[in-house]
């Protein structure tokens, strides 16, 4: 079993990728180092990851804030426009750590750089869904053999 640290933005063992949508958390990419034997024969690996996630708590918070224009009449035939911040009331959230056990299959014949995707297991987003977790295959150097394409 492999233990992964809790990810929050910048990773020690990987990188983060920004999503184009604003309501999805960041994707997380983690390097998965495998031996040449595992790439030839295949293997199953269990990875344990502590990841942050949001859960509802008591109270409310401001969310979906936006600026709206309001027109005020300042006198006969005279108007003034001002901006006002308008927010919705959403349930309160708190950040907690959840431990996930992920089963990875190292398929025979996989190449360096191939990825396995776990949807919704990346960085959380307060007002949307979590990003995705990607495991990127990296081959460890073998003492005798080397892989050629």
N, C-alpha and C positions, 0 to 999 in steps of 0.2 A: 504494500500500500504506500502511495506517495502522498505526503502532506504538502499542501500549498498554502502560502501565507494569505492573509486577508488583503484584497486588492482595494486600493482607493486612489484612483487617478493614475499614478505612476507606479510601475511594477518593477520589482527586482529581477524577475525572471522572464519578462516579456514587455509588450508595449500595449498602448491603448489606441483604438482607432475611433475617430469621431463619426457619428452617424449623421446623415443629412437631415433626418426628421428631428424636430425639437422636442418631441414627446417620447423619445427613447433614450435610455442610458447608453453609455459608451460600450463599445465592444472591447473584449479583452482577448489578447493573443498570448498564449503560453507555449514556450518551446518544450517539446516532449522528446527527450533524448532516448534513443533506442539502439540496441546492438544490431550488428549485421545478422546474427543468428535469428533475432526476433523478426527482422524484415524478410528473412528467407522462409522461416517456418510459420510465422504468425504468432500472436500472443494476445492474451487479455490482461489488462492492467486496471486496477482499481485506484482511483485518485480521490483523495479527500480534500475538499476545498471549503474554507471558511469564507463566506461572502456576506457583504452587507446587504440588507434589504429593509424596506419600510413596512411597518405595521401600524394599524390604527391605534390611537390612544384617546383618552378623554379630551374634550375641548375642541375648539375649532381654530382654523388659521385662514389667513387671506390667501387666495389663489386665483389663477386666471386673471391677473391684474392687467388693465389696459387703460389708455388715456382716451377720454372722450371730450369733445368740444361742446361747450354750452354757450348759448347766446343770451346776453342780458340787455335789456333796454335801459339805457342810462338817461334817456330824455326823449322828448318828442322827435322821432325820426333819427335817433342816435342809438347805435347798438355797439356792444363790445363782446368779443368772443374770448373765452378763457378755457384753459385745459383743466380737467379734473381727473384724478386717478379713481378708477372704479374697480373694485375687487369682489369676487364671489367668496362665500364662506364655505370652506371645505373641512372635512374631519381632520382632527389633529393626527400627526404622524410622528413616529420616533424611529430612529435607526437602530436595528438589532443585527446581530451576527447569527447566521444560519450555517450549519455544517451540512454540505452535500457530499454524497458518495457517488462518483461518476464511474461507470464502467466503459473503458476504452478498448476497442478492438484494433490491434495492430495487424492489418491484413497482409498476407504474404505478397511481396512484390511492391509494397508502397515505396514511393520515392521521397527524397528530401524535399521539404516544402509543402507536401500534401497536408491538408488540414481536416480535422473533424470538428463539426459544429454542434454546440449545445445551445439551443434557443432559450433565451430568457435567463441565462446563468451568468451574464456579464454584470456590469455596473448598474445599480438601480437609478431610476429617475423619479423624483418626487411626484410629478404630475403625469407620469406615463409608465410604460413598461420597461423592464430591465433590458439591457443590451445582450449580446450573444457572447458566448465563450468559445474560443477556437483553440484547439491544440494543434501546433505545427510540428511535424515530424522532422527531427534532426538525427542524423546517423552518427553514432559514436565511432571513433577510429578503432579498427581491429588490429591486433598485434601481427597477424600474418597476411590476411586478405584485404583487398580493397575493391570497392564497387566501381565498375565502369559502366557508362551508358552506351 
